[in-house]
Amino acid sequence: MPDVAADGLHVLFCGINPGLMTAATGHHFARPGNRFWPALHRSGFTPRLLVPSEQEELLSYGLGITNVVARASARADELSAEEYREGGRLLALKVDRLRPRWLAVLGVTAYRVAFDDRGAKVGPQARTIGDTRVWVLPNPSGLNAHWTPAALAEEFARLREAARG
């Protein structure tokens, strides 16, 4: 699954791994129940609701998308701890190269395993990758019912405000 990325982005969003729909379409967060695109819009990152096929438009807003693990799967729990750790290592190299202001990892469990940080919580992290700050966002999957669409958008908005500063 190709990244939507460029040097010097404001925020590089990082999904856990491509879902099967994403892999089939070539568009990030393509599954209809995924709440990434609505949260991005409701939080003020984009002036209108984008659809997955418009993902390249994110670059014009200083935003991008990548994944911790490249392998597509039906569910993130199909990934091994080794895949997460290797994905975290490769992600750090990518961030060093692209130098976004913020890396936003979409999923606290994925972040904890990929970066060996068991105490991580949603929000800004103490860790940096070079000059890039790190923020953990909730997983926007429709399966993550603990986070309502409104709460998800609020957390995205907290990151947007921090990224402006």
N, C-alpha and C positions, 0 to 999 in steps of 0.2 A: 504494500500500500504506500504510494508516494506521499511524502510530507507536503504540506502547504507551508512553506517556510522561506525566509530570506534573512539576510544579515540585519542585525540591529532592530528587531521587532520590539514593540512595547511589551507584548505578552505572547509567549509561545505556549499554547494549551497542549497538554499531553494526556491523551486517552490511555487506557490500560492496554488494550490491544484491539485490532479490528474485529468487529463482529462479522458474521457470515454475510449479512446484507451489505455491509461496508465493503467487504472484499469483492462481492459480486458486482457492485455498482461502481467501485472506485471512488466513492464519496464518503468522507468521514461522517460518523454519527448518522448513518443513513436509515437505521431502523425506525419505523414510524413512531414507536413509543419512546424514543430517546428524547430527552428534554434539553439537550445541549443548545440547539439553535434557538428555541424559545427563551431559555435563560440568558443567552448572549444578548438577545434583543431587549428583553424586559429589564436587564441590568443597565442598559444604556451603551453597551459596547458597539452595537450596530444601530443605525437609524431606522431600520426596518427588519422584519423577520426574513432572514435568508433561508433558503432551502439547501439541502446538501449539495445539489448540483451547482450551486453558486459559491462553493467553498473558496475558490481562487479570489473572490472579491474581498475576503478577509485581509489579504495583503495590503489593500488600499487603506485599511483602518489600522495598520501596524500590528496585525494579529496573524497568528499561524497555528497549525495543528501538526502534531506528531504523535507517536505512541511509545509507551515503555517497551512493549514486546511487539515484534513485527508479525508474529504468527497469528492468523485468524482462527477464531474458535467461536462456538455457539455461546459459551459463557466464560467469564474470566476465571472461574474456579477450576477450569480445565488446565490452567497454566501451572507449571512447577515453580517452586521457589528458586531453582537454578535459572529458569528463564527470566524471572523478575530481576534477579541480581545481575545477570548478564545484560539485560535490558537497561538497568540503571547505570551500569558502567558505560554502555554505548551512548545512552542519553546524555550523560555528563560530557562525553567527548563532543557530541553534537552541539550542546549548549556552549561549550568552550569555543567552538568554531563559529557559531551563529551569533553569539553574544546578545541574546534578547535581554531587555531590562528585567523581565519577570518570566519564570517558568511556572506554569500553573498545572500541577498534576491533579487529574480528575479521578480521585479515589484514594482515600486515606490508607486502606489496606495495601493497595499496590505500592504507594509511596513507602510505607513502613518496611515492606519486604525488599523493594528495589534498592533502598538506601540504608537498610539496616538501622532503622530509627523506630523502635517499638513504641516510643512515647509520643509520636507525632499525632497531632490533632488537626482538624480542619482550621485553616487560617495561615498566616505568615509563619515561616519557619526560621530558625536561627541559621540554618545551613545556607550557604551561598555556593554557587558554582562559578568560580572566577568572580566577576562583578555582578553576576545574575542573581537576583533574589529569588526565593522559592516560596510559593503559596500552594497549599493543598486545598483543593475544592472537593465537594462531595461528588461521587460518581453520578452523572446525570441519567443513567439508565433508568428506564421505567420500572425495573426490578427493585430499585432503591427507594422503596415507598416511605422510608423514614424521613426523607427530605421532600417536602411538598414543592410544587412548582414555585410558589411564592418565596419560600425559604431558600430554595436553590438560587433564584434570581437575586435575593438579598445578599447572599454570600458572593455571587459573581460581582455585584455592585460594590461590595467592600474592596474587592481586588481592583476593580476599575478605578475607584477613588485613590487607592494606593499607587496605582500605575501612573496616575496623572501627576502625582507629587514629585 
